[in-house]
Amino acid sequence: MPKQKTHSGSKKRFKITGTGKIKKQQAGMRHNLEVKASKRKARLNQDKVVSAPDAKVIKKLLGH
């Protein structure tokens, strides 16, 4: 059986940490930034760790 290909969209959106957790960029930093408070923009700009049930699916897509 052939190897499973890595999902191209997922490899652009997610990064795997050294401990095996999956990080993603939070939504909400693309537009309307002048409306948002500096505090909110700083929070949204941080990477977030994906929840365990979602991480299981993402790891499959990434081929891990």
Predicted model as a PDB file, atoms N, CA, C, CB and O in Angstrom, pLDDT in the B-factor column:
MODEL        1                                                                  
ATOM      1  N   MET A   1       0.831  -1.185   0.000  1.00 83.00           N  
ATOM      2  CA  MET A   1       0.000   0.000   0.000  1.00 83.00           C  
ATOM      3  C   MET A   1       0.881   1.256   0.000  1.00 83.00           C  
ATOM      4  CB  MET A   1      -0.948  -0.006   1.217  1.00 83.00           C  
ATOM      5  O   MET A   1       1.881   1.283   0.717  1.00 83.00           O  
ATOM      6  N   PRO A   2       0.549   2.293  -0.774  1.00 89.00           N  
ATOM      7  CA  PRO A   2       1.393   3.484  -0.822  1.00 89.00           C  
ATOM      8  C   PRO A   2       1.332   4.293   0.472  1.00 89.00           C  
ATOM      9  CB  PRO A   2       0.985   4.359  -1.991  1.00 89.00           C  
ATOM     10  O   PRO A   2       0.411   4.168   1.280  1.00 89.00           O  
ATOM     11  N   LYS A   3       2.345   5.117   0.624  1.00 86.00           N  
ATOM     12  CA  LYS A   3       2.392   5.981   1.806  1.00 86.00           C  
ATOM     13  C   LYS A   3       1.285   7.022   1.753  1.00 86.00           C  
ATOM     14  CB  LYS A   3       3.761   6.671   1.919  1.00 86.00           C  
ATOM     15  O   LYS A   3       0.830   7.411   0.678  1.00 86.00           O  
ATOM     16  N   GLN A   4       0.856   7.470   2.938  1.00 87.00           N  
ATOM     17  CA  GLN A   4      -0.153   8.527   3.046  1.00 87.00           C  
ATOM     18  C   GLN A   4       0.525   9.878   2.837  1.00 87.00           C  
ATOM     19  CB  GLN A   4      -0.879   8.476   4.430  1.00 87.00           C  
ATOM     20  O   GLN A   4       1.547  10.160   3.462  1.00 87.00           O  
ATOM     21  N   LYS A   5      -0.033  10.711   1.968  1.00 92.00           N  
ATOM     22  CA  LYS A   5       0.554  12.027   1.737  1.00 92.00           C  
ATOM     23  C   LYS A   5       0.210  12.990   2.871  1.00 92.00           C  
ATOM     24  CB  LYS A   5       0.073  12.596   0.401  1.00 92.00           C  
ATOM     25  O   LYS A   5      -0.865  12.915   3.466  1.00 92.00           O  
ATOM     26  N   THR A   6       1.140  13.890   3.155  1.00 95.00           N  
ATOM     27  CA  THR A   6       0.915  14.942   4.141  1.00 95.00           C  
ATOM     28  C   THR A   6      -0.124  15.921   3.590  1.00 95.00           C  
ATOM     29  CB  THR A   6       2.251  15.680   4.491  1.00 95.00           C  
ATOM     30  O   THR A   6      -0.081  16.283   2.414  1.00 95.00           O  
ATOM     31  N   HIS A   7      -1.053  16.343   4.441  1.00 95.00           N  
ATOM     32  CA  HIS A   7      -2.087  17.294   4.033  1.00 95.00           C  
ATOM     33  C   HIS A   7      -1.460  18.681   3.912  1.00 95.00           C  
ATOM     34  CB  HIS A   7      -3.277  17.305   5.050  1.00 95.00           C  
ATOM     35  O   HIS A   7      -0.991  19.247   4.899  1.00 95.00           O  
ATOM     36  N   SER A   8      -1.456  19.227   2.679  1.00 96.00           N  
ATOM     37  CA  SER A   8      -0.754  20.483   2.401  1.00 96.00           C  
ATOM     38  C   SER A   8      -1.271  21.659   3.215  1.00 96.00           C  
ATOM     39  CB  SER A   8      -0.862  20.809   0.943  1.00 96.00           C  
ATOM     40  O   SER A   8      -0.481  22.475   3.689  1.00 96.00           O  
ATOM     41  N   GLY A   9      -2.601  21.761   3.386  1.00 96.00           N  
ATOM     42  CA  GLY A   9      -3.176  22.857   4.164  1.00 96.00           C  
ATOM     43  C   GLY A   9      -2.768  22.792   5.619  1.00 96.00           C  
ATOM     44  O   GLY A   9      -2.516  23.820   6.247  1.00 96.00           O  
ATOM     45  N   SER A  10      -2.701  21.575   6.161  1.00 96.00           N  
ATOM     46  CA  SER A  10      -2.344  21.396   7.573  1.00 96.00           C  
ATOM     47  C   SER A  10      -0.885  21.721   7.843  1.00 96.00           C  
ATOM     48  CB  SER A  10      -2.635  19.973   8.009  1.00 96.00           C  
ATOM     49  O   SER A  10      -0.559  22.311   8.874  1.00 96.00           O  
ATOM     50  N   LYS A  11      -0.015  21.344   6.935  1.00 95.00           N  
ATOM     51  CA  LYS A  11       1.412  21.603   7.187  1.00 95.00           C  
ATOM     52  C   LYS A  11       1.734  23.088   7.182  1.00 95.00           C  
ATOM     53  CB  LYS A  11       2.267  20.895   6.147  1.00 95.00           C  
ATOM     54  O   LYS A  11       2.739  23.510   7.754  1.00 95.00           O  
ATOM     55  N   LYS A  12       0.871  23.897   6.528  1.00 96.00           N  
ATOM     56  CA  LYS A  12       1.060  25.345   6.540  1.00 96.00           C  
ATOM     57  C   LYS A  12       0.509  25.979   7.822  1.00 96.00           C  
ATOM     58  CB  LYS A  12       0.388  25.969   5.318  1.00 96.00           C  
ATOM     59  O   LYS A  12       0.960  27.052   8.221  1.00 96.00           O  
ATOM     60  N   ARG A  13      -0.451  25.331   8.460  1.00 97.00           N  
ATOM     61  CA  ARG A  13      -1.161  25.933   9.590  1.00 97.00           C  
ATOM     62  C   ARG A  13      -0.678  25.496  10.967  1.00 97.00           C  
ATOM     63  CB  ARG A  13      -2.597  25.622   9.477  1.00 97.00           C  
ATOM     64  O   ARG A  13      -0.872  26.223  11.941  1.00 97.00           O  
ATOM     65  N   PHE A  14      -0.056  24.334  11.070  1.00 97.00           N  
ATOM     66  CA  PHE A  14       0.298  23.770  12.374  1.00 97.00           C  
ATOM     67  C   PHE A  14       1.781  23.468  12.481  1.00 97.00           C  
ATOM     68  CB  PHE A  14      -0.497  22.509  12.632  1.00 97.00           C  
ATOM     69  O   PHE A  14       2.439  23.134  11.496  1.00 97.00           O  
ATOM     70  N   LYS A  15       2.300  23.595  13.716  1.00 96.00           N  
ATOM     71  CA  LYS A  15       3.687  23.243  14.007  1.00 96.00           C  
ATOM     72  C   LYS A  15       3.693  22.287  15.203  1.00 96.00           C  
ATOM     73  CB  LYS A  15       4.555  24.524  14.298  1.00 96.00           C  
ATOM     74  O   LYS A  15       2.909  22.445  16.138  1.00 96.00           O  
ATOM     75  N   ILE A  16       4.577  21.307  15.160  1.00 96.00           N  
ATOM     76  CA  ILE A  16       4.681  20.357  16.264  1.00 96.00           C  
ATOM     77  C   ILE A  16       5.854  20.773  17.143  1.00 96.00           C  
ATOM     78  CB  ILE A  16       4.861  18.891  15.740  1.00 96.00           C  
ATOM     79  O   ILE A  16       6.951  21.033  16.647  1.00 96.00           O  
ATOM     80  N   THR A  17       5.616  20.835  18.458  1.00 95.00           N  
ATOM     81  CA  THR A  17       6.658  21.221  19.414  1.00 95.00           C  
ATOM     82  C   THR A  17       7.556  20.017  19.697  1.00 95.00           C  
ATOM     83  CB  THR A  17       6.031  21.763  20.736  1.00 95.00           C  
ATOM     84  O   THR A  17       7.279  18.905  19.248  1.00 95.00           O  
ATOM     85  N   GLY A  18       8.611  20.248  20.432  1.00 96.00           N  
ATOM     86  CA  GLY A  18       9.541  19.182  20.792  1.00 96.00           C  
ATOM     87  C   GLY A  18       8.904  18.101  21.636  1.00 96.00           C  
ATOM     88  O   GLY A  18       9.311  16.941  21.583  1.00 96.00           O  
ATOM     89  N   THR A  19       7.904  18.478  22.417  1.00 95.00           N  
ATOM     90  CA  THR A  19       7.233  17.504  23.287  1.00 95.00           C  
ATOM     91  C   THR A  19       6.065  16.813  22.593  1.00 95.00           C  
ATOM     92  CB  THR A  19       6.740  18.189  24.549  1.00 95.00           C  
ATOM     93  O   THR A  19       5.406  15.957  23.184  1.00 95.00           O  
ATOM     94  N   GLY A  20       5.801  17.190  21.315  1.00 94.00           N  
ATOM     95  CA  GLY A  20       4.744  16.522  20.550  1.00 94.00           C  
ATOM     96  C   GLY A  20       3.400  17.226  20.561  1.00 94.00           C  
ATOM     97  O   GLY A  20       2.431  16.732  19.986  1.00 94.00           O  
ATOM     98  N   LYS A  21       3.337  18.391  21.220  1.00 96.00           N  
ATOM     99  CA  LYS A  21       2.088  19.165  21.200  1.00 96.00           C  
ATOM    100  C   LYS A  21       1.991  19.896  19.867  1.00 96.00           C  
ATOM    101  CB  LYS A  21       2.023  20.178  22.399  1.00 96.00           C  
ATOM    102  O   LYS A  21       2.992  20.086  19.176  1.00 96.00           O  
ATOM    103  N   ILE A  22       0.780  20.302  19.515  1.00 97.00           N  
ATOM    104  CA  ILE A  22       0.577  21.002  18.250  1.00 97.00           C  
ATOM    105  C   ILE A  22       0.174  22.443  18.523  1.00 97.00           C  
ATOM    106  CB  ILE A  22      -0.494  20.291  17.390  1.00 97.00           C  
ATOM    107  O   ILE A  22      -0.741  22.710  19.302  1.00 97.00           O  
ATOM    108  N   LYS A  23       0.882  23.383  17.859  1.00 97.00           N  
ATOM    109  CA  LYS A  23       0.607  24.802  18.015  1.00 97.00           C  
ATOM    110  C   LYS A  23      -0.044  25.338  16.764  1.00 97.00           C  
ATOM    111  CB  LYS A  23       1.886  25.578  18.327  1.00 97.00           C  
ATOM    112  O   LYS A  23       0.218  24.870  15.656  1.00 97.00           O  
ATOM    113  N   LYS A  24      -0.923  26.357  16.960  1.00 97.00           N  
ATOM    114  CA  LYS A  24      -1.576  27.019  15.832  1.00 97.00           C  
ATOM    115  C   LYS A  24      -1.668  28.506  16.113  1.00 97.00           C  
ATOM    116  CB  LYS A  24      -2.982  26.425  15.570  1.00 97.00           C  
ATOM    117  O   LYS A  24      -1.615  28.939  17.264  1.00 97.00           O  
ATOM    118  N   GLN A  25      -1.807  29.283  15.049  1.00 97.00           N  
ATOM    119  CA  GLN A  25      -2.016  30.722  15.171  1.00 97.00           C  
ATOM    120  C   GLN A  25      -3.496  30.961  15.458  1.00 97.00           C  
ATOM    121  CB  GLN A  25      -1.558  31.480  13.874  1.00 97.00           C  
ATOM    122  O   GLN A  25      -4.356  30.348  14.826  1.00 97.00           O  
ATOM    123  N   GLN A  26      -3.793  31.836  16.394  1.00 95.00           N  
ATOM    124  CA  GLN A  26      -5.183  32.135  16.715  1.00 95.00           C  
ATOM    125  C   GLN A  26      -5.839  32.966  15.603  1.00 95.00           C  
ATOM    126  CB  GLN A  26      -5.268  32.880  18.058  1.00 95.00           C  
ATOM    127  O   GLN A  26      -5.172  33.727  14.902  1.00 95.00           O  
ATOM    128  N   ALA A  27      -7.122  32.805  15.463  1.00 95.00           N  
ATOM    129  CA  ALA A  27      -7.882  33.565  14.462  1.00 95.00           C  
ATOM    130  C   ALA A  27      -8.121  34.987  14.958  1.00 95.00           C  
ATOM    131  CB  ALA A  27      -9.233  32.868  14.149  1.00 95.00           C  
ATOM    132  O   ALA A  27      -8.125  35.246  16.161  1.00 95.00           O  
ATOM    133  N   GLY A  28      -8.320  35.904  14.012  1.00 95.00           N  
ATOM    134  CA  GLY A  28      -8.726  37.264  14.374  1.00 95.00           C  
ATOM    135  C   GLY A  28      -7.652  38.317  14.219  1.00 95.00           C  
ATOM    136  O   GLY A  28      -7.821  39.435  14.707  1.00 95.00           O  
ATOM    137  N   MET A  29      -6.535  37.997  13.546  1.00 95.00           N  
ATOM    138  CA  MET A  29      -5.459  38.980  13.396  1.00 95.00           C  
ATOM    139  C   MET A  29      -5.239  39.395  11.944  1.00 95.00           C  
ATOM    140  CB  MET A  29      -4.171  38.421  13.961  1.00 95.00           C  
ATOM    141  O   MET A  29      -4.163  39.884  11.597  1.00 95.00           O  
ATOM    142  N   ARG A  30      -6.246  39.206  11.094  1.00 95.00           N  
ATOM    143  CA  ARG A  30      -6.065  39.490   9.670  1.00 95.00           C  
ATOM    144  C   ARG A  30      -6.599  40.858   9.246  1.00 95.00           C  
ATOM    145  CB  ARG A  30      -6.740  38.423   8.857  1.00 95.00           C  
ATOM    146  O   ARG A  30      -6.035  41.491   8.354  1.00 95.00           O  
ATOM    147  N   HIS A  31      -7.660  41.311   9.864  1.00 97.00           N  
ATOM    148  CA  HIS A  31      -8.246  42.585   9.435  1.00 97.00           C  
ATOM    149  C   HIS A  31      -8.983  43.248  10.598  1.00 97.00           C  
ATOM    150  CB  HIS A  31      -9.210  42.369   8.242  1.00 97.00           C  
ATOM    151  O   HIS A  31      -9.143  42.659  11.667  1.00 97.00           O  
ATOM    152  N   ASN A  32      -9.424  44.477  10.369  1.00 97.00           N  
ATOM    153  CA  ASN A  32     -10.104  45.305  11.384  1.00 97.00           C  
ATOM    154  C   ASN A  32      -9.258  45.506  12.640  1.00 97.00           C  
ATOM    155  CB  ASN A  32     -11.435  44.670  11.770  1.00 97.00           C  
ATOM    156  O   ASN A  32      -9.792  45.553  13.748  1.00 97.00           O  
ATOM    157  N   LEU A  33      -7.958  45.622  12.473  1.00 97.00           N  
ATOM    158  CA  LEU A  33      -7.062  45.711  13.620  1.00 97.00           C  
ATOM    159  C   LEU A  33      -7.142  47.061  14.330  1.00 97.00           C  
ATOM    160  CB  LEU A  33      -5.644  45.455  13.179  1.00 97.00           C  
ATOM    161  O   LEU A  33      -6.834  47.159  15.518  1.00 97.00           O  
ATOM    162  N   GLU A  34      -7.557  48.106  13.599  1.00 97.00           N  
ATOM    163  CA  GLU A  34      -7.653  49.425  14.237  1.00 97.00           C  
ATOM    164  C   GLU A  34      -8.784  49.479  15.260  1.00 97.00           C  
ATOM    165  CB  GLU A  34      -7.864  50.509  13.179  1.00 97.00           C  
ATOM    166  O   GLU A  34      -8.788  50.347  16.133  1.00 97.00           O  
ATOM    167  N   VAL A  35      -9.732  48.566  15.159  1.00 97.00           N  
ATOM    168  CA  VAL A  35     -10.876  48.511  16.077  1.00 97.00           C  
ATOM    169  C   VAL A  35     -10.492  47.805  17.373  1.00 97.00           C  
ATOM    170  CB  VAL A  35     -12.069  47.792  15.415  1.00 97.00           C  
ATOM    171  O   VAL A  35     -11.038  48.103  18.436  1.00 97.00           O  
ATOM    172  N   LYS A  36      -9.546  46.864  17.280  1.00 97.00           N  
ATOM    173  CA  LYS A  36      -9.201  46.021  18.423  1.00 97.00           C  
ATOM    174  C   LYS A  36      -8.199  46.707  19.345  1.00 97.00           C  
ATOM    175  CB  LYS A  36      -8.636  44.690  17.944  1.00 97.00           C  
ATOM    176  O   LYS A  36      -7.334  47.462  18.902  1.00 97.00           O  
ATOM    177  N   ALA A  37      -8.339  46.425  20.641  1.00 98.00           N  
ATOM    178  CA  ALA A  37      -7.444  47.001  21.642  1.00 98.00           C  
ATOM    179  C   ALA A  37      -6.059  46.358  21.538  1.00 98.00           C  
ATOM    180  CB  ALA A  37      -8.025  46.813  23.067  1.00 98.00           C  
ATOM    181  O   ALA A  37      -5.931  45.218  21.094  1.00 98.00           O  
ATOM    182  N   SER A  38      -5.027  47.095  21.949  1.00 98.00           N  
ATOM    183  CA  SER A  38      -3.648  46.600  21.898  1.00 98.00           C  
ATOM    184  C   SER A  38      -3.501  45.322  22.708  1.00 98.00           C  
ATOM    185  CB  SER A  38      -2.673  47.665  22.415  1.00 98.00           C  
ATOM    186  O   SER A  38      -2.799  44.393  22.310  1.00 98.00           O  
ATOM    187  N   LYS A  39      -4.175  45.294  23.850  1.00 98.00           N  
ATOM    188  CA  LYS A  39      -4.128  44.135  24.740  1.00 98.00           C  
ATOM    189  C   LYS A  39      -4.688  42.894  24.034  1.00 98.00           C  
ATOM    190  CB  LYS A  39      -4.919  44.418  26.038  1.00 98.00           C  
ATOM    191  O   LYS A  39      -4.130  41.800  24.125  1.00 98.00           O  
ATOM    192  N   ARG A  40      -5.791  43.095  23.340  1.00 97.00           N  
ATOM    193  CA  ARG A  40      -6.436  42.003  22.613  1.00 97.00           C  
ATOM    194  C   ARG A  40      -5.572  41.513  21.447  1.00 97.00           C  
ATOM    195  CB  ARG A  40      -7.804  42.453  22.097  1.00 97.00           C  
ATOM    196  O   ARG A  40      -5.480  40.312  21.194  1.00 97.00           O  
ATOM    197  N   LYS A  41      -4.940  42.459  20.740  1.00 97.00           N  
ATOM    198  CA  LYS A  41      -4.073  42.099  19.616  1.00 97.00           C  
ATOM    199  C   LYS A  41      -2.852  41.320  20.100  1.00 97.00           C  
ATOM    200  CB  LYS A  41      -3.630  43.360  18.852  1.00 97.00           C  
ATOM    201  O   LYS A  41      -2.412  40.378  19.441  1.00 97.00           O  
ATOM    202  N   ALA A  42      -2.314  41.706  21.233  1.00 97.00           N  
ATOM    203  CA  ALA A  42      -1.162  41.008  21.803  1.00 97.00           C  
ATOM    204  C   ALA A  42      -1.531  39.570  22.163  1.00 97.00           C  
ATOM    205  CB  ALA A  42      -0.640  41.754  23.046  1.00 97.00           C  
ATOM    206  O   ALA A  42      -0.746  38.648  21.946  1.00 97.00           O  
ATOM    207  N   ARG A  43      -2.722  39.388  22.710  1.00 97.00           N  
ATOM    208  CA  ARG A  43      -3.197  38.052  23.087  1.00 97.00           C  
ATOM    209  C   ARG A  43      -3.438  37.183  21.852  1.00 97.00           C  
ATOM    210  CB  ARG A  43      -4.488  38.157  23.917  1.00 97.00           C  
ATOM    211  O   ARG A  43      -3.078  36.006  21.822  1.00 97.00           O  
ATOM    212  N   LEU A  44      -4.060  37.792  20.827  1.00 97.00           N  
ATOM    213  CA  LEU A  44      -4.368  37.050  19.603  1.00 97.00           C  
ATOM    214  C   LEU A  44      -3.118  36.684  18.813  1.00 97.00           C  
ATOM    215  CB  LEU A  44      -5.299  37.861  18.728  1.00 97.00           C  
ATOM    216  O   LEU A  44      -3.121  35.722  18.045  1.00 97.00           O  
ATOM    217  N   ASN A  45      -2.054  37.450  19.005  1.00 97.00           N  
ATOM    218  CA  ASN A  45      -0.826  37.228  18.244  1.00 97.00           C  
ATOM    219  C   ASN A  45      -0.006  36.053  18.767  1.00 97.00           C  
ATOM    220  CB  ASN A  45       0.017  38.475  18.264  1.00 97.00           C  
ATOM    221  O   ASN A  45       0.950  35.635  18.114  1.00 97.00           O  
ATOM    222  N   GLN A  46      -0.359  35.517  19.924  1.00 97.00           N  
ATOM    223  CA  GLN A  46       0.371  34.386  20.495  1.00 97.00           C  
ATOM    224  C   GLN A  46      -0.123  33.072  19.885  1.00 97.00           C  
ATOM    225  CB  GLN A  46       0.214  34.359  22.034  1.00 97.00           C  
ATOM    226  O   GLN A  46      -1.293  32.944  19.522  1.00 97.00           O  
ATOM    227  N   ASP A  47       0.787  32.098  19.780  1.00 97.00           N  
ATOM    228  CA  ASP A  47       0.392  30.767  19.318  1.00 97.00           C  
ATOM    229  C   ASP A  47      -0.366  30.066  20.426  1.00 97.00           C  
ATOM    230  CB  ASP A  47       1.627  29.931  18.882  1.00 97.00           C  
ATOM    231  O   ASP A  47      -0.152  30.332  21.609  1.00 97.00           O  
ATOM    232  N   LYS A  48      -1.251  29.170  20.033  1.00 97.00           N  
ATOM    233  CA  LYS A  48      -2.076  28.453  20.997  1.00 97.00           C  
ATOM    234  C   LYS A  48      -1.877  26.952  20.806  1.00 97.00           C  
ATOM    235  CB  LYS A  48      -3.575  28.837  20.844  1.00 97.00           C  
ATOM    236  O   LYS A  48      -1.706  26.482  19.681  1.00 97.00           O  
ATOM    237  N   VAL A  49      -1.901  26.205  21.904  1.00 97.00           N  
ATOM    238  CA  VAL A  49      -1.795  24.750  21.830  1.00 97.00           C  
ATOM    239  C   VAL A  49      -3.171  24.182  21.525  1.00 97.00           C  
ATOM    240  CB  VAL A  49      -1.225  24.153  23.155  1.00 97.00           C  
ATOM    241  O   VAL A  49      -4.164  24.561  22.146  1.00 97.00           O  
ATOM    242  N   VAL A  50      -3.218  23.273  20.566  1.00 97.00           N  
ATOM    243  CA  VAL A  50      -4.479  22.667  20.128  1.00 97.00           C  
ATOM    244  C   VAL A  50      -4.938  21.644  21.162  1.00 97.00           C  
ATOM    245  CB  VAL A  50      -4.321  22.000  18.730  1.00 97.00           C  
ATOM    246  O   VAL A  50      -4.110  20.976  21.782  1.00 97.00           O  
ATOM    247  N   SER A  51      -6.256  21.516  21.352  1.00 96.00           N  
ATOM    248  CA  SER A  51      -6.801  20.561  22.317  1.00 96.00           C  
ATOM    249  C   SER A  51      -6.480  19.124  21.904  1.00 96.00           C  
ATOM    250  CB  SER A  51      -8.322  20.747  22.453  1.00 96.00           C  
ATOM    251  O   SER A  51      -6.263  18.849  20.724  1.00 96.00           O  
ATOM    252  N   ALA A  52      -6.451  18.220  22.863  1.00 95.00           N  
ATOM    253  CA  ALA A  52      -6.046  16.832  22.628  1.00 95.00           C  
ATOM    254  C   ALA A  52      -6.872  16.102  21.558  1.00 95.00           C  
ATOM    255  CB  ALA A  52      -6.134  16.071  23.914  1.00 95.00           C  
ATOM    256  O   ALA A  52      -6.284  15.448  20.697  1.00 95.00           O  
ATOM    257  N   PRO A  53      -8.227  16.187  21.577  1.00 97.00           N  
ATOM    258  CA  PRO A  53      -8.991  15.487  20.538  1.00 97.00           C  
ATOM    259  C   PRO A  53      -8.700  16.013  19.126  1.00 97.00           C  
ATOM    260  CB  PRO A  53     -10.476  15.609  20.826  1.00 97.00           C  
ATOM    261  O   PRO A  53      -8.649  15.241  18.168  1.00 97.00           O  
ATOM    262  N   ASP A  54      -8.511  17.336  19.007  1.00 96.00           N  
ATOM    263  CA  ASP A  54      -8.181  17.924  17.704  1.00 96.00           C  
ATOM    264  C   ASP A  54      -6.763  17.549  17.280  1.00 96.00           C  
ATOM    265  CB  ASP A  54      -8.331  19.456  17.751  1.00 96.00           C  
ATOM    266  O   ASP A  54      -6.496  17.319  16.100  1.00 96.00           O  
ATOM    267  N   ALA A  55      -5.864  17.491  18.252  1.00 96.00           N  
ATOM    268  CA  ALA A  55      -4.464  17.176  17.967  1.00 96.00           C  
ATOM    269  C   ALA A  55      -4.329  15.787  17.343  1.00 96.00           C  
ATOM    270  CB  ALA A  55      -3.625  17.262  19.251  1.00 96.00           C  
ATOM    271  O   ALA A  55      -3.484  15.574  16.474  1.00 96.00           O  
ATOM    272  N   LYS A  56      -5.151  14.859  17.780  1.00 96.00           N  
ATOM    273  CA  LYS A  56      -5.116  13.485  17.259  1.00 96.00           C  
ATOM    274  C   LYS A  56      -5.405  13.475  15.754  1.00 96.00           C  
ATOM    275  CB  LYS A  56      -6.141  12.593  18.007  1.00 96.00           C  
ATOM    276  O   LYS A  56      -4.733  12.782  14.991  1.00 96.00           O  
ATOM    277  N   VAL A  57      -6.405  14.246  15.341  1.00 96.00           N  
ATOM    278  CA  VAL A  57      -6.784  14.334  13.926  1.00 96.00           C  
ATOM    279  C   VAL A  57      -5.691  15.029  13.121  1.00 96.00           C  
ATOM    280  CB  VAL A  57      -8.123  15.087  13.768  1.00 96.00           C  
ATOM    281  O   VAL A  57      -5.345  14.591  12.024  1.00 96.00           O  
ATOM    282  N   ILE A  58      -5.146  16.124  13.675  1.00 96.00           N  
ATOM    283  CA  ILE A  58      -4.124  16.907  12.981  1.00 96.00           C  
ATOM    284  C   ILE A  58      -2.851  16.094  12.791  1.00 96.00           C  
ATOM    285  CB  ILE A  58      -3.817  18.193  13.753  1.00 96.00           C  
ATOM    286  O   ILE A  58      -2.214  16.178  11.741  1.00 96.00           O  
ATOM    287  N   LYS A  59      -2.476  15.309  13.798  1.00 95.00           N  
ATOM    288  CA  LYS A  59      -1.276  14.469  13.688  1.00 95.00           C  
ATOM    289  C   LYS A  59      -1.414  13.461  12.555  1.00 95.00           C  
ATOM    290  CB  LYS A  59      -1.011  13.734  15.011  1.00 95.00           C  
ATOM    291  O   LYS A  59      -0.445  13.165  11.856  1.00 95.00           O  
ATOM    292  N   LYS A  60      -2.620  12.939  12.379  1.00 94.00           N  
ATOM    293  CA  LYS A  60      -2.872  12.016  11.261  1.00 94.00           C  
ATOM    294  C   LYS A  60      -2.681  12.720   9.923  1.00 94.00           C  
ATOM    295  CB  LYS A  60      -4.297  11.431  11.348  1.00 94.00           C  
ATOM    296  O   LYS A  60      -2.088  12.161   9.000  1.00 94.00           O  
ATOM    297  N   LEU A  61      -3.186  13.947   9.822  1.00 94.00           N  
ATOM    298  CA  LEU A  61      -3.052  14.720   8.594  1.00 94.00           C  
ATOM    299  C   LEU A  61      -1.586  15.057   8.289  1.00 94.00           C  
ATOM    300  CB  LEU A  61      -3.874  16.003   8.695  1.00 94.00           C  
ATOM    301  O   LEU A  61      -1.183  15.122   7.127  1.00 94.00           O  
ATOM    302  N   LEU A  62      -0.799  15.271   9.346  1.00 94.00           N  
ATOM    303  CA  LEU A  62       0.615  15.613   9.180  1.00 94.00           C  
ATOM    304  C   LEU A  62       1.498  14.380   9.003  1.00 94.00           C  
ATOM    305  CB  LEU A  62       1.095  16.413  10.373  1.00 94.00           C  
ATOM    306  O   LEU A  62       2.681  14.500   8.687  1.00 94.00           O  
ATOM    307  N   GLY A  63       0.931  13.220   9.204  1.00 91.00           N  
ATOM    308  CA  GLY A  63       1.686  11.979   9.028  1.00 91.00           C  
ATOM    309  C   GLY A  63       2.561  11.628  10.212  1.00 91.00           C  
ATOM    310  O   GLY A  63       3.619  11.023  10.040  1.00 91.00           O  
ATOM    311  N   HIS A  64       2.136  12.000  11.422  1.00 87.00           N  
ATOM    312  CA  HIS A  64       2.895  11.670  12.645  1.00 87.00           C  
ATOM    313  C   HIS A  64       2.176  10.625  13.458  1.00 87.00           C  
ATOM    314  CB  HIS A  64       3.127  12.919  13.501  1.00 87.00           C  
ATOM    315  O   HIS A  64       2.661  10.224  14.516  1.00 87.00           O  
TER     316      HIS A  64                                                      
ENDMDL                                                                          
END                                                                             
